[in-house]
Each structure stands twice: as structure tokens, then as C-alpha cells.
Amino acid sequence: MKRTNYAGLIDETYLEQTVTLTGWVQKRRDFGDLIFVDLRDREGIVQLTFNATNAAALSVAEKVRSEYVLKITGQVVKRAESQLNTKIKSGAIEIDVTEAEILSTAKTPPFYIENDVNANEELKLQYRYLDLRRPEMQRNLRIRSKIMSSAMHFMDTHDFINIETPILAKSTPEGARDYLVPSRVFPGSFYALPQSPQLFKQLLMGAGFDRYFQIARAFRDEDLRGDRQPEFTQMDVETSFMSADEIRELVNEWVKAMMNDVVGFNLDTENIPTLTWQESMDRFGTDKPDLRIPYEIKDLSETVKNSDFGVFANSVKDGGVVKVLAVPGGANHYSRKDIDKLTKYIERFGAKGLAWMKVAEGALTGPIAKFFNTEMQSELIAKSDANDGDLLLFGAGRMDIVSATLDYLRRETAKELDLIDQTNPWAFAWIVDWPLFEYSEDFDRWIAAHHPFTMPNEEDLHYLNEGEDPHKAHAQSYDLVLNGYELGSGSIRIHRMDIQEKMLKALGFTKEKAHEAFGFLLEGMEYGFPPMGGIALGLDRLAMLLAGQENIREVIAFPKNSRATEPMTEAPTRVESKQLNELGLFVPDAE
């Protein structure tokens, strides 16, 4: 059954040669004694012709239907000028089939095997093995494969050692919920699937493997969205004796090599900007800004604190902020009805309304313009960096709510008005100097902004001392951002026992609880840990962006849906009571 080449790669270099090809029937066109069949494989499509000259082959073609699997032998001939197809590699030739064999028949698929297919996602996930036949999906997974190959090659040539860490591990309180696996041998005890290899890679640094990496699977039981799955893949990297700057330089090298390997883009890493976390929040309302959008958030708190508009004045008086986004050309695009839709959406961020005005002939118009005199209107326009025809969208109140609101409005308006800078297709950025802690509404307490093993800035170490406020400390941490998505998160780690104990105490751990949760790591620190740091880079999101997709399910072979279920296998499923009994578990209504 040896084939000559992939069907989609047969071109004019094969003219007059006899070839053997295999693949799936994409389309069949029957003209009686002449039948055309488009044969598809992972590389593309080639046109087959069956005619009465080869009656046996023609009789096979009469039987084939879409998605039948064929093996054919025939001669490569030039297409007629009127039949040329410049959209495909094989478009100048066709195969005059002399022999044909049906290797497998197929039922009519529930949707067409083609790009931009009109089928709902749930149906495509249910028949994922068919969805994966579509050229777009084949391309997506090949991009993902190239990213992995690039990572492996780069790390190997930079003296990193590929080491696997356990999947069945101990549950440790690091942030998100764990996926738990019950132990049959120790009833009532559970393994946890790793949220990351964090503790193991720090132990590897303590063991002297100063350059470690792996393509790691990680698991988090958290609410899903377009760029999040319960199981995901990251390139996990850890180093000893390297500064944060040196680690970022190394990652920049890999990113440059990877972008060239995968999409043929020559990335100028010298001009990747570095922003502090505070600067990013002030200018963009988010710690993962999309730098392709050419307009930013401006703070008007001082300007409007004494204005006649009570919503603004009172927000500042109560310790909040007033910020604005000047949307270029938005005045003519957005009607009051459109703005009402935006107002409804931002309620999810805690916003109680959306104040707005439009700029026309150097003045402001709109429902709240009357509260600002001519002089203040001019000042507002100037400080908003606004021009005639712009739409001003305001956020007023608590800083976090205003930031989330204006971040969303910035992204949404740029998308709707096609204002994303296409001359800068890959806008990378580093976000540094993060807060060491953040307050979690879900847990109703302070948690580590990255994880509990992040080293504070040297000048902030005193905040961990008794009587100081640890929440003022900033971390030696850094995130890599691309086009508004977090690609990687890393930090310099704590390698000293005294600092680690203070950090855990600030998070609410007693000494006993700290050793119960992380005793193996804390004990390891007593045997001489080197200074260390690293980063985890999300390969799912990276593949999504390089493939031009908006959902990571499009670059994962067998993903979960938004409810964390897998429609094809129907996982998760109930299991038999016998299995539960062996594990010492009781589940109501178990079969």
C-alpha cells in the first residue's frame, strides 16, 4: 500500500509519472462516463478523474461517496487551462486513475468536512474525530506540534534537561481547586493532579539540575472560558543562579526562535516593552494589555473631583477614581441604543452605569455634558486625548471595577470599530513588579498573587516582618503577554527558609499547618537551596493565537466544552458501585 506522496503535495513536478495515493473522498461529481473525485489527506486535495478507458476504476468511482477511504493508482496529467485551480498546490494537475480500491466506506457525516462549517460546537465536539478532518483543524494542530518541536529543540540546545514530574501528587493549598484521585490502597486518602510542577521543579533546583524543563500537563478545577481548560499544557522552565532579567532574556530568545519556526515571523525582541504592573493597570485597566489597540485609559479624578456632576465628584470623595476612554470615531458609530447594550454588559464587573459624552466641534455633547462648563469641557477633552468624533466612556467608583470595565470597553470598541493595529500583529510585552499578594473575593482573604513561593523584592522584605503590612510588598515576578493574553507567568523563587516561613505566615499558615502542607519543601531548604527562578508558558494559548483562533478548544485535539464535559466520550461519567466500594467511597444513586 506504499503511497507515492501525500495527495495534497502532488504537483507539476510529478507530470507523466504514475503515482499511488490514499485518502478520503471530499467530493464526487458524476458525468456518466466521466467522474471527478476530490481526494483529501492532511496535506490538501488532489483531483482524480475516472473515465470509460479504465472501466474497472470507473465502476469503483460510481460507488464512492463522501468520506469513503480510497487507494488509487494513476498517471499525473496537466489540467486543461479552463480547469486550473490556483487556490491549491495540486491545482495545475489531476490524476488519470487506472486502478482504484475502496478501503473503507462511510456513513453520511453529520456536518460537512470543510472550513467554516455551519455546525454548532457541541455537535462538532461530539464527532470530534470528524471535526479534526477539516483542513483548518489539521492546520491548527500542526501549528501546535511546531511550537512543541521548537521548544524541545531550543531547550536541548541551551543545556536544559527534560525531566518529568509526578501526575499523582499531594494536594497542596496553592490557589485553585485540585482534581482529586482517590487511593484504593489507602481508603479515605487522595492524590491530587498537579496544578503545576512548581514544588517539584524547585526541589530539582535543590538537587543540582540547574536547567530543567518539561512539556507539562497541568490541571485546575475552575470555571471555564474561551482561553481556559480543566487540563492544559505548559512549557515549564526552572533555572538556578539566574536573575529575573537573564530569565526574561532567555525566554525572549526562545520566543524569537519559535515565532520564526512556526509562522516565519522575525520578531524584534529588542523592542519588546517592559511595563510595571501598576503602569499596565493605570494605562490599560489590566495586567495583560493588548498593545495593538492605539488608545489608552486616562485618569480624570483630579479634574472632576469638584465638578457639578455628583456621580464623579462623590466617587472621588469616597476614595474611588474617575477614568475615561476616548474611542476614536466612536461618536458616529455608537447610538444611545448601542451604548445601552454596553452598559448592560458591564454590570457583570460591578459597574452601576456607564456615563458617556461625544466630542463635536471642540465641545462635549450627551446626557451629562450640561454638568460641565466650557472651560471644564476643554480640559476634559485635552486630558482624555480626544478629538472631534470621539466617544468618551467613563468609569467611576472603586478602582478594580473601573479598571475591569474600561479594559473590556477598550477591547470591545477596538474590535467593533476595527481599530486594532494590523501592522503590529504580535504585540508581546513583559509585565513586572507585581504585588506579592492580592485579595480574593472567592476565598474572602489575601492570597499569593502568583504563588506562595515567590520572592519579594529585596527592598520589600521588611514588610514580611512582625508588625509590618505584608500586603504592601511587591514581588520579583514577571508575566509574558501577547495580544491581550497572558502567555507565561514566572518569578524568582524563595530559596531561604526564614523568608518562606514569613511568607506562609502572612498567608495565614501556622508553623504546623505550613509543615503539614509543604514540609517536604521546607525541609529541603535546610539542605542548601540555590537562588532560583523560572516561568511556565501556556502552549494552548500560544497555539490559539498563532493559529488565529479565539478559543483554545480549536487547538486541542480532544477538549472539554464550557461545562467541563467531553461530548464525544461523555466524560465525566458515573462508575459502577463495585469500583466505588474498592475505593471506600459512597456516592448517592451510584449505579
Beta strands, then each sheet from edge to edge (+ up, - down):
strand 1: 18-30
strand 2: 34-41
strand 3: 44-51
strand 4: 69-78
strand 5: 93-104
strand 6: 161-162
strand 7: 180-182
strand 8: 190-192
strand 9: 211-219
strand 10: 231-240
strand 11: 274-276
strand 12: 297-299
strand 13: 321-327
strand 14: 355-360
strand 15: 363-365
strand 16: 391-397
strand 17: 428-432
strand 18: 437-440
strand 19: 445-448
strand 20: 477-482
strand 21: 485-493
strand 22: 532-538
sheet 1: 1+ 2- 3+ 5+ 4- 1+
sheet 2: 6+ 9+ 10- 22+ 21- 20+ 17- 11-
sheet 3: 7+ 8-
sheet 4: 12+ 13- 16+ 14- 15+
sheet 5: 18+ 19-
end
